[in-house]
């Protein structure tokens, strides 16, 4: 957390360290205290630490955490002309020199230089805001009032931060994993793995010359070539009961640690994989799932969108936008299946309705039992107010319910359905409901999708692996590989998982025309790249070969 915002910054390039010695119990306790101070601004007392700004204003430590400027990786950051230097051991505990390595112009004194930090000078930097020779930091760098215990903990954490290097990295290879979770069909699994295999084959072929160059790179070019590694993929298949998946993941990881998990596909909720990635601080990038983890303080797992929950939230937001101010609250009824997917979207609707001030929502889950229709009749009998319906159901269930709605003579005002649940081919949709219905659709419109996926489909076709039935899965997988390649290249030899995530936060939107989503972007702390969905009338949705003029893009 030491270091001032300075205008002159020299990147130092580091060697991968060996394994650090085991920490004693006291050192481990101190490290955990320091870790929380660095990341959250919370001291050992459980209260925010006190920070003093350059103009002597007292600030809550949660507002100026070390991580917010020096980043979780400790490799620093920059914004405009303000540069925050690294705080990893190889930077703090080495002299800072000016000039180029290997030349006669290296300077060890004057502006931009300093001696190595010691424990005492590092404490002074944190508390007093001065470097080892007594020069004051930029006023943007706060001074922190820490107890001796907290100060010892922060120093222990800074010393323990890996300079460069992470599990899954060797001198020759960088190891990745992908997950196949639960009951995934062989065809779907093959469609995804075909993309991985072809992409890794191509990238390992393309980098073979760079690998040779790395072995004999001159000093002024070693930063460019020494970063190259062959990519190795490990397929982790999770089987049986979901309760057993954490143990299976641990077994796979212990057999071969990986730097990151890429893509992946599952038929169930992603919470087991998400929890494993977070607890082991493994980047988990863009799995193909409609049931991501929505709550908690996840850092290492990046998703395409909020999945089914997003479509429910968008429906409520669209309803709120089209409800006149001051009018009576709408009478909302949602019908969903009784599985996890239905529960997730129903809970999202209820939360968003409360947030948007639309009041309570009546929710009914249906299954194959004969009691489902009776529950619906009981909820709808005597309804004399116009009703807004949200049907989070597949084709068979909607077709079965349509006659019931007619029998009950309901005053249906609007209906919302989801293309993720009901499908994108809706020619079957009951005509008597169609004129009242809106479709929430989170991927790109059909009229634009071919152009949007031109690069992806060209690559898939050239490699003879395109699968029309699973093109969304293949596009998602291709995107995760492309953005990983870009981030690995940008890391150079600074292989840090945290730094990897930080690069992705700033580069996701730069990967153009390779995903089924209209636009993907992330920022610091953001973990869902697609923020909204289209809302189209049924007639517009069925005629997407031309771009609808009245289409709405809604962000809840």
Buried (B, 14 or more C-beta within 10 A) or exposed (E): BBBBBBEEBEEBBBEBEEEEEEEEEEBEBBBBBBBBBBBBBBBBEEEBBBBBBBEEEEBEBBEBBBBBBBBBBBBBBEEEEBBBBBBBBBBBBBEBBBBEEEEEEEEEEEEBBBBEBEEEBBBBBBBEBBBBEEEEBBEEBBBBBBEEBBBBBBBBBBBBBBBBBBBBBEEEBBBBBBBBBBEBEEEBBBBBBBBBBBBBEEBBEEBEEBBEBBEEBEEEEBBBBBBBBBBBBBBBEBEEEBEEBBEBBEEBBEEEBBBBBBBBBBBBBBBBBBBBBBEBBBBBBBBBBBBBBBEEEBBBBBBBBBBBBBBBBBBBBBBBEEBEEEEEEBBBBBBBBBEEBBBBBBBBBBBBBEEBEBEEBBBBBBEEEEEBEEBBEEBBEEBEEEBBBBBBBBBEBBEBBBEBBEEBEBEBBBBBBBBBBBEBEBEEBBEEBBEBBBBBBBBBBBBEBEEBBEBBBEBBEEBEBBBEEBBBBBBBBBBBBBBBBBBBEBBBBBBBBBBBBBBBBBBBEEBEEBBBBBBBBBEEEEBBBBBBBBBBBBEBBBEBEEEBEEBBEBEB
